Amino acid sequence: MTTGKSDFMSAADEMKAKLGPALCLAKWQQVSLHLPTGLNNSCYHPPLHKIDPEAIKLNPGALHNTEHKKKQRVIMLKDEKPSECSYCWNIEAHGQLSDRHYRSGEPWAAEHYDTIRTGENSDPIPSYVEVNFNHACNLKCSYCSPQFSSSWADEVARHGAFPTSVPHNDPAHFTGNRRPIPARESNPYVDAFWEWWPELYPKLKHFRMTGGEPLMDKNTYKVFDYVLAMPKPDLHLNVTSNFSVEPKLFDQYIDYVKRLCNTQIEHFMQYVSLDSGDMEQAEYIRHGMIASRVHNNVLRYLTDIPHRNSLTFIITMNNLSIVGLQAQLDWILELRKRHSTTYQRVWFDTPLLRTPSWQSIQIMPWVYVKRMEDVLKWMEANKETADKPFQGFKDYEIQRMARDIEWMKEGSTLDPEYVKLQRADFYRFFNHHDARRGTDFKTTFPEMKEFWDECRYHAQNQ
C-alpha cells in the first residue's frame, strides 16, 4: 500500500469521472436473484422486481435481463437517473463516492465499460451473480421477514403480525406471488437457474450465495460439487452465512471450503452477518443466533483454511448496532493483526438499513450521531499505514462510515411527526418482540434506556 489512496478507492475515483451523472455498470453486469419469490434486482439498493415466469421458459437468461431492468438501462444511457437508484443519488448529493462508483470500478464490471457505454451490451451475461435459492433459515433477525426466513414465516403463521402502525410481517401479505416457494416444492425459477448455469458459469467472475441460510440449502453443495468437478481458476466464490448453524452442518461446510480453496478457484470469500460487538446485543438483533458459536466458527475458518480465502463481516447499520459498533470493529482489528500477514484476510462492510424504518439510524437522537462520529475519529486514528499493512482501517472503510453518518444526519430534516411515528413503532415492535420471544430490551441495551422511554411515550400518546 502506498501513502496515497488505496487501489480500490482510486479505481472508484477514476470510474466516477467516466460514468457521468447516471451510468452504473452493475445494471448490466451484476444481478441479485431471489429465486424463492421470483424476484430480481441489480444490487441490494433498488427495489426488487418480478421475473417474468413465461420469459424464462424461452430464455433462462431472462432471470437477469428482465424488461424492467432493460428500461432502467436505457434511462442510464441517456445520462438520466432512474428513481429506483435513489440510494446512490442521495449519497452523491453529499459529495461522497457511492456504491455505483465502487462497484463499477471493480475489474469484473470495469472491463465491460466500452461495450456498455456504446449500447452494444444489450443482453449481457452477468459477471457478478448473487443468488438466494431458498428462504430456509434458523434465525429471526429483527429487520428480516418471512420472504427471507422460514423461521420468521413459522412465527407469524402461529402468532400473527406485529402491532406496529402498519401491521408488520402480516402473514396475509406473504401470499400469492409474495409467498416464498419452499424447497420441498417445484420452483420454476430454480429450474431456470440450473438450465442457465452451463452458459453462465464460464462468464462468472464472482458468484455469491445468500439466503435464507445457504449452509442449510442443498443447492449450495450442488454448486460446490460442480466447481470441484469443473475448476475455474478466475472464479471468486462467495457465501453469506450467519455462521450459527448446527456443528455437524458446519463441519460438512468447512470440509467443502477446504477442498475448494485447494487451487480449484481464485478466491473464496466468506461473508458473516453480525451486527454488534456485544454478544448479548448481537443475539437480540439476530434472534436465534448463538454468538459464542459464531465467534468460534470465525476463528476456526481463519485458522483451518490456510490460503485462497478471506472473511468479511456484514454489519447492517441499524439503530441497534450503534452502541456495540466500536467493540465489533475492535475485534476486527484484533483478527486482522492475528490472521492477515501477506494479504488482507479480514474485511467488513457497513451497508445502511432503510426498512423497516423504525430500525433506521435516521430516527435516532443527535447523541447517537455524536457516538458514531466518535467511532469515526477512532477509525481515523487507527488507519492502515504503509509500515503496518493489513492491520488498520482502510481509507474506503473510513469513507463509507463517514457517508453512513452523513445519511444518518439527514434524519434531522425529516418531518418531526414522521420521526415520532417511527419511534412509536420502534417501541411497539420491540415491546411485542420481548413478550413474544422472551427477550428484554432494557436489560440488553441499558445504554438506550432514554431512547426506549421516549419511544414508549410516543406509542402511548398517539
C-alpha positions as CSV (number, residue, x, y, z in Angstrom):
1,M,0.0,0.0,0.0
2,T,1.3,3.5,-0.9
3,T,0.9,6.6,1.2
4,G,-1.8,7.8,-1.2
5,K,-5.2,6.4,-1.9
6,S,-5.8,2.6,-2.0
7,D,-6.2,1.0,-5.4
8,F,-9.9,0.3,-4.6
9,M,-10.7,4.0,-3.9
10,S,-8.5,5.2,-6.8
11,A,-10.4,2.9,-9.2
12,A,-13.7,4.3,-7.9
13,D,-12.5,7.9,-8.3
14,E,-11.4,7.1,-11.9
15,M,-14.7,5.4,-12.7
16,K,-16.6,8.4,-11.3
17,A,-15.1,10.6,-14.0
18,K,-16.0,8.1,-16.7
19,L,-19.5,7.2,-15.7
20,G,-21.0,10.6,-15.8
21,P,-24.1,11.6,-13.8
22,A,-26.1,8.3,-14.0
23,L,-24.4,5.3,-15.5
24,C,-23.9,2.2,-13.3
25,L,-22.2,-0.9,-14.8
26,A,-23.9,-3.1,-12.2
27,K,-27.2,-2.7,-14.1
28,W,-25.6,-4.8,-16.8
29,Q,-23.0,-7.0,-15.1
30,Q,-24.5,-7.7,-11.6
31,V,-27.7,-9.4,-10.5
32,S,-29.2,-10.5,-7.3
33,L,-31.7,-13.4,-7.8
34,H,-34.3,-14.2,-5.1
35,L,-35.5,-17.5,-6.5
36,P,-38.0,-18.5,-3.8
37,T,-40.1,-15.5,-4.8
38,G,-39.0,-15.0,-8.4
39,L,-37.6,-11.5,-7.8
40,N,-34.6,-9.7,-9.1
41,N,-32.6,-6.5,-8.6
42,S,-29.2,-5.4,-9.9
43,C,-27.8,-4.8,-6.4
44,Y,-29.4,-4.7,-3.0
45,H,-30.3,-0.9,-3.2
46,P,-33.1,-0.8,-5.8
47,P,-36.5,-2.4,-5.0
48,L,-36.9,-6.0,-6.0
49,H,-39.0,-6.5,-9.2
50,K,-40.7,-9.6,-10.6
51,I,-39.0,-12.0,-13.1
52,D,-41.4,-13.0,-15.9
53,P,-42.1,-16.7,-15.4
54,E,-43.1,-17.0,-19.1
55,A,-39.9,-15.3,-20.4
56,I,-37.6,-17.8,-18.5
57,K,-39.3,-20.7,-20.2
58,L,-38.0,-19.4,-23.5
59,N,-34.7,-18.0,-22.3
60,P,-33.4,-18.7,-18.8
61,G,-31.1,-15.6,-19.2
62,A,-34.3,-13.6,-18.6
63,L,-33.7,-14.2,-14.9
64,H,-31.2,-11.3,-15.3
65,N,-32.3,-9.4,-18.4
66,T,-35.8,-8.5,-17.4
67,E,-37.8,-6.0,-19.3
68,H,-37.9,-3.7,-16.2
69,K,-34.1,-3.7,-16.0
70,K,-33.7,-3.1,-19.7
71,K,-35.8,0.1,-19.3
72,Q,-33.6,1.3,-16.5
73,R,-30.5,0.7,-18.6
74,V,-32.0,2.9,-21.4
75,I,-32.6,5.7,-18.9
76,M,-29.0,5.5,-17.7
77,L,-27.5,5.5,-21.2
78,K,-29.3,8.9,-21.7
79,D,-27.4,10.1,-18.6
80,E,-30.6,10.3,-16.7
81,K,-31.1,8.9,-13.2
82,P,-33.5,6.1,-12.6
83,S,-35.6,6.8,-9.5
84,E,-35.1,3.3,-8.1
85,C,-31.4,4.1,-7.6
86,S,-32.1,6.9,-5.2
87,Y,-29.7,5.4,-2.6
88,C,-26.7,6.3,-4.7
89,W,-28.0,9.6,-5.8
90,N,-28.6,10.6,-2.2
91,I,-25.0,9.6,-1.2
92,E,-23.6,11.5,-4.2
93,A,-25.6,14.6,-3.3
94,H,-23.5,14.8,-0.2
95,G,-20.3,14.7,-2.2
96,Q,-19.4,11.1,-1.4
97,L,-18.4,8.2,-3.6
98,S,-21.4,5.9,-3.9
99,D,-21.7,2.2,-4.5
100,R,-22.1,2.7,-8.2
101,H,-18.6,4.2,-8.3
102,Y,-17.1,1.4,-6.2
103,R,-18.9,-1.4,-8.0
104,S,-18.3,-0.1,-11.5
105,G,-14.6,0.4,-10.7
106,E,-14.1,-3.3,-9.8
107,P,-12.5,-5.3,-12.6
108,W,-15.5,-7.6,-13.2
109,A,-17.5,-4.5,-14.2
110,A,-14.9,-2.1,-15.4
111,E,-13.8,-4.3,-18.3
112,H,-17.2,-4.0,-19.8
113,Y,-17.4,-0.2,-19.8
114,D,-16.8,0.4,-23.5
115,T,-19.5,-2.1,-24.7
116,I,-22.0,-0.8,-22.2
117,R,-21.4,2.9,-22.9
118,T,-21.9,2.3,-26.6
119,G,-25.1,0.3,-26.1
120,E,-23.6,-2.9,-27.6
121,N,-24.0,-5.0,-24.5
122,S,-27.8,-5.1,-24.6
123,D,-28.4,-8.6,-23.4
124,P,-25.4,-9.4,-21.2
125,I,-24.4,-12.5,-19.3
126,P,-23.5,-11.1,-15.8
127,S,-20.1,-11.5,-14.3
128,Y,-21.2,-10.9,-10.7
129,V,-24.2,-13.0,-9.6
130,E,-25.8,-13.3,-6.2
131,V,-28.4,-16.0,-5.7
132,N,-30.8,-16.9,-2.9
133,F,-32.0,-20.5,-3.7
134,N,-34.1,-21.0,-0.6
135,H,-35.6,-19.0,2.3
136,A,-34.9,-21.7,4.9
137,C,-33.2,-20.0,7.9
138,N,-32.7,-20.8,11.6
139,L,-32.7,-17.1,12.7
140,K,-35.4,-14.4,13.0
141,C,-33.4,-11.2,12.7
142,S,-35.4,-8.2,13.8
143,Y,-35.2,-6.5,10.4
144,C,-35.9,-9.6,8.3
145,S,-39.2,-11.0,7.0
146,P,-40.8,-14.3,6.0
147,Q,-39.6,-13.6,2.5
148,F,-36.1,-14.4,3.6
149,S,-36.5,-16.6,6.7
150,S,-38.6,-19.7,7.2
151,S,-38.3,-19.2,11.0
152,W,-40.0,-15.8,10.6
153,A,-42.7,-17.4,8.4
154,D,-43.3,-20.0,11.0
155,E,-43.6,-17.4,13.8
156,V,-46.1,-15.1,12.1
157,A,-48.1,-18.1,11.0
158,R,-48.5,-19.0,14.6
159,H,-48.7,-15.6,16.3
160,G,-49.7,-13.1,13.5
161,A,-48.3,-9.7,12.6
162,F,-46.5,-7.3,15.0
163,P,-48.7,-4.4,16.2
164,T,-46.9,-1.5,14.5
165,S,-48.9,1.3,12.9
166,V,-49.0,-0.8,9.7
167,P,-49.0,-4.4,11.0
168,H,-45.5,-5.7,10.4
169,N,-44.8,-9.0,8.7
170,D,-48.6,-9.7,8.4
171,P,-48.8,-13.3,7.2
172,A,-51.6,-12.2,4.8
173,H,-49.1,-10.1,2.9
174,F,-46.9,-13.2,2.1
175,T,-49.4,-14.9,-0.1
176,G,-49.8,-15.4,-3.8
177,N,-46.8,-14.0,-5.7
178,R,-45.2,-12.9,-2.4
179,R,-45.2,-16.4,-0.9
180,P,-41.7,-17.9,-0.9
181,I,-41.7,-21.3,-2.6
182,P,-40.5,-23.9,-0.1
183,A,-37.6,-26.1,-1.1
184,R,-39.9,-29.2,-1.0
185,E,-42.0,-27.7,-3.9
186,S,-41.1,-27.4,-7.5
187,N,-39.7,-23.9,-8.3
188,P,-39.6,-22.8,-11.9
189,Y,-37.1,-20.1,-11.1
190,V,-34.6,-22.5,-9.5
191,D,-35.2,-24.8,-12.5
192,A,-34.4,-22.0,-14.9
193,F,-31.3,-21.1,-13.0
194,W,-29.9,-24.6,-13.4
195,E,-30.8,-24.6,-17.1
196,W,-28.9,-21.2,-17.4
197,W,-25.9,-22.3,-15.3
198,P,-23.8,-24.0,-18.0
199,E,-24.0,-20.8,-20.1
200,L,-23.5,-18.6,-17.1
201,Y,-20.6,-20.4,-15.3
202,P,-17.8,-19.7,-17.9
203,K,-18.5,-16.0,-17.8
204,L,-18.6,-15.7,-14.0
205,K,-16.0,-13.8,-12.0
206,H,-17.9,-13.6,-8.7
207,F,-20.6,-15.9,-7.6
208,R,-22.2,-15.4,-4.2
209,M,-24.8,-17.5,-2.4
210,T,-27.1,-15.8,0.1
211,G,-30.3,-16.8,1.9
212,G,-32.1,-17.7,4.0
213,E,-29.1,-19.6,5.3
214,P,-27.2,-21.1,2.4
215,L,-25.4,-23.7,4.6
216,M,-28.9,-25.2,5.1
217,D,-29.6,-25.5,1.4
218,K,-28.8,-28.4,-0.9
219,N,-28.2,-26.1,-3.9
220,T,-25.1,-24.6,-2.2
221,Y,-23.4,-28.0,-2.2
222,K,-24.6,-28.7,-5.7
223,V,-22.7,-25.6,-6.8
224,F,-19.7,-26.7,-4.8
225,D,-19.7,-30.1,-6.4
226,Y,-19.9,-28.5,-9.8
227,V,-17.0,-26.2,-9.1
228,L,-14.9,-29.1,-7.8
229,A,-15.6,-31.1,-10.9
230,M,-15.1,-28.1,-13.2
231,P,-12.3,-25.9,-11.7
232,K,-12.4,-22.2,-12.7
233,P,-9.1,-20.5,-11.7
234,D,-10.5,-17.0,-12.1
235,L,-13.6,-17.6,-10.0
236,H,-14.3,-15.7,-6.8
237,L,-16.8,-17.9,-4.9
238,N,-18.6,-16.2,-2.0
239,V,-21.1,-17.4,0.6
240,T,-23.1,-15.3,3.1
241,S,-23.9,-17.1,6.4
242,N,-25.0,-16.4,9.9
243,F,-22.3,-18.9,11.0
244,S,-24.6,-20.1,13.7
245,V,-25.8,-23.4,12.3
246,E,-25.5,-26.8,14.0
247,P,-21.9,-28.1,14.4
248,K,-22.4,-31.2,12.2
249,L,-23.6,-29.0,9.3
250,F,-20.7,-26.6,9.8
251,D,-18.2,-29.4,9.8
252,Q,-19.6,-30.5,6.4
253,Y,-19.3,-26.9,5.1
254,I,-15.8,-26.4,6.3
255,D,-14.7,-29.6,4.6
256,Y,-16.1,-28.4,1.3
257,V,-14.4,-25.0,1.6
258,K,-11.0,-26.6,2.3
259,R,-11.3,-28.6,-0.9
260,L,-12.4,-25.6,-2.9
261,C,-9.5,-23.5,-1.7
262,N,-7.0,-26.2,-2.7
263,T,-6.3,-24.4,-6.1
264,Q,-9.8,-25.0,-7.5
265,I,-10.7,-21.3,-7.6
266,E,-9.1,-17.9,-7.4
267,H,-10.5,-17.0,-4.0
268,F,-13.2,-17.9,-1.5
269,M,-14.9,-15.1,0.4
270,Q,-16.9,-15.9,3.5
271,Y,-19.4,-13.2,4.4
272,V,-20.6,-13.4,8.0
273,S,-23.6,-11.4,9.2
274,L,-23.0,-9.9,12.6
275,D,-24.3,-6.5,13.8
276,S,-22.7,-5.8,17.2
277,G,-19.6,-6.5,19.2
278,D,-21.7,-7.1,22.3
279,M,-22.6,-10.7,22.3
280,E,-26.0,-10.3,24.0
281,Q,-26.9,-7.4,21.7
282,A,-25.9,-9.4,18.6
283,E,-28.1,-12.3,19.7
284,Y,-31.0,-9.9,20.3
285,I,-30.7,-8.3,16.9
286,R,-30.4,-11.7,15.1
287,H,-32.7,-13.8,17.3
288,G,-31.7,-17.4,17.5
289,M,-28.0,-16.7,16.9
290,I,-25.5,-18.2,19.4
291,A,-22.8,-15.5,19.4
292,S,-20.2,-17.7,21.0
293,R,-20.7,-20.3,18.2
294,V,-20.3,-17.5,15.6
295,H,-17.1,-16.3,17.2
296,N,-15.7,-19.9,17.4
297,N,-16.6,-20.6,13.8
298,V,-14.9,-17.4,12.6
299,L,-11.7,-18.4,14.4
300,R,-12.0,-21.9,13.0
301,Y,-12.5,-20.7,9.5
302,L,-9.5,-18.3,9.7
303,T,-7.3,-21.0,11.3
304,D,-8.2,-24.1,9.4
305,I,-8.3,-22.8,5.9
306,P,-4.8,-21.6,5.2
307,H,-5.0,-20.0,1.7
308,R,-7.1,-18.5,-1.1
309,N,-9.7,-17.1,1.2
310,S,-10.9,-14.1,3.3
311,L,-13.7,-13.3,5.6
312,T,-16.0,-10.2,5.5
313,F,-18.3,-9.1,8.3
314,I,-21.6,-7.7,7.1
315,I,-22.6,-5.1,9.7
316,T,-26.0,-4.0,8.7
317,M,-26.2,-0.4,10.1
318,N,-29.4,-0.3,12.1
319,N,-30.1,1.7,15.2
320,L,-29.5,-1.3,17.5
321,S,-25.9,-1.8,16.1
322,I,-24.7,1.7,17.1
323,V,-23.8,1.1,20.8
324,G,-21.9,-2.1,20.0
325,L,-20.2,-0.9,16.8
326,Q,-16.8,0.1,18.2
327,A,-16.4,-3.2,20.1
328,Q,-17.1,-5.1,16.9
329,L,-14.6,-3.0,14.9
330,D,-12.0,-3.5,17.7
331,W,-12.4,-7.3,17.4
332,I,-12.0,-7.0,13.6
333,L,-8.7,-5.1,14.2
334,E,-7.6,-7.9,16.5
335,L,-8.4,-10.5,13.9
336,R,-6.5,-8.6,11.2
337,K,-3.4,-8.4,13.3
338,R,-3.6,-12.2,14.0
339,H,-4.6,-13.5,10.6
340,S,-3.5,-11.1,7.9
341,T,0.1,-11.3,7.0
342,T,0.8,-11.4,3.3
343,Y,-2.8,-10.2,2.3
344,Q,-5.9,-8.9,3.9
345,R,-8.0,-11.8,5.2
346,V,-10.5,-9.9,7.4
347,W,-12.8,-7.4,6.0
348,F,-16.1,-5.6,6.9
349,D,-18.8,-3.6,5.2
350,T,-21.4,-1.3,6.7
351,P,-24.5,-1.3,4.4
352,L,-27.3,1.0,5.6
353,L,-30.6,-0.5,6.7
354,R,-33.6,1.5,5.3
355,T,-36.5,-0.8,6.1
356,P,-38.2,-1.3,8.5
357,S,-37.9,2.4,9.0
358,W,-38.2,2.2,12.8
359,Q,-34.8,0.5,12.8
360,S,-33.2,3.2,10.7
361,I,-30.3,5.2,12.2
362,Q,-32.0,8.3,10.8
363,I,-34.7,8.3,13.6
364,M,-32.1,8.4,16.4
365,P,-31.5,11.5,18.6
366,W,-28.4,13.6,18.0
367,V,-26.4,12.0,20.8
368,Y,-26.2,8.8,18.7
369,V,-24.8,10.8,15.8
370,K,-22.1,12.0,18.2
371,R,-21.4,8.4,19.2
372,M,-21.0,7.4,15.6
373,E,-18.7,10.4,15.0
374,D,-16.5,9.3,17.9
375,V,-16.2,5.8,16.2
376,L,-15.2,7.5,13.0
377,K,-12.5,9.6,14.8
378,W,-11.2,6.3,16.4
379,M,-11.1,4.7,13.0
380,E,-9.1,7.6,11.6
381,A,-6.6,7.3,14.5
382,N,-6.2,3.6,13.6
383,K,-5.8,4.0,9.9
384,E,-3.7,1.4,8.0
385,T,-0.2,2.7,7.2
386,A,2.5,1.6,4.8
387,D,4.7,0.2,7.6
388,K,1.8,-1.7,9.2
389,P,-0.2,-3.1,6.2
390,F,-3.5,-5.1,6.8
391,Q,-3.8,-4.1,10.4
392,G,-5.6,-0.8,10.5
393,F,-8.7,0.7,8.8
394,K,-8.6,1.3,5.0
395,D,-9.4,4.7,3.5
396,Y,-12.6,3.5,1.8
397,E,-13.8,1.8,5.1
398,I,-13.4,5.2,6.8
399,Q,-15.1,6.9,3.8
400,R,-18.0,4.5,3.9
401,M,-18.5,5.1,7.6
402,A,-18.4,8.9,7.0
403,R,-21.1,8.6,4.4
404,D,-23.3,6.5,6.7
405,I,-23.0,9.3,9.3
406,E,-23.9,11.9,6.7
407,W,-27.0,9.9,5.8
408,M,-27.8,9.5,9.5
409,K,-27.7,13.3,9.9
410,E,-30.3,13.7,7.3
411,G,-32.8,12.4,9.9
412,S,-32.8,15.9,11.3
413,T,-34.6,17.1,8.2
414,L,-37.4,14.6,8.4
415,D,-40.9,15.6,9.4
416,P,-40.9,15.5,13.2
417,E,-44.3,13.8,13.2
418,Y,-42.9,11.1,11.0
419,V,-40.0,10.6,13.3
420,K,-42.4,10.3,16.3
421,L,-44.4,7.7,14.5
422,Q,-41.2,5.6,13.7
423,R,-40.1,5.9,17.3
424,A,-43.5,4.8,18.5
425,D,-43.3,1.8,16.1
426,F,-39.8,1.0,17.5
427,Y,-41.4,0.6,20.9
428,R,-44.4,-1.3,19.6
429,F,-42.3,-3.7,17.7
430,F,-39.6,-4.4,20.3
431,N,-42.1,-4.4,23.3
432,H,-44.0,-7.1,21.4
433,H,-40.7,-8.8,20.5
434,D,-39.9,-9.1,24.2
435,A,-43.3,-10.5,25.1
436,R,-43.3,-13.0,22.2
437,R,-39.7,-14.2,22.2
438,G,-38.9,-13.9,25.9
439,T,-36.2,-11.2,25.4
440,D,-35.7,-8.0,27.4
441,F,-34.7,-4.8,25.6
442,K,-33.9,-2.7,28.6
443,T,-31.6,-5.3,30.1
444,T,-29.8,-6.0,26.8
445,F,-29.4,-2.3,25.7
446,P,-29.1,-0.4,29.0
447,E,-27.3,2.5,27.1
448,M,-30.6,3.1,25.2
449,K,-32.9,3.5,28.2
450,E,-33.7,7.1,27.5
451,F,-34.5,6.4,23.9
452,W,-36.7,3.5,24.9
453,D,-38.6,5.6,27.3
454,E,-39.2,8.3,24.7
455,C,-40.4,5.7,22.2
456,R,-42.8,4.3,24.8
457,Y,-44.1,7.8,25.4
458,H,-44.9,8.3,21.7
459,A,-46.5,4.9,21.4
460,Q,-48.8,5.6,24.4
461,N,-49.7,9.1,23.4
462,Q,-50.5,8.7,19.6
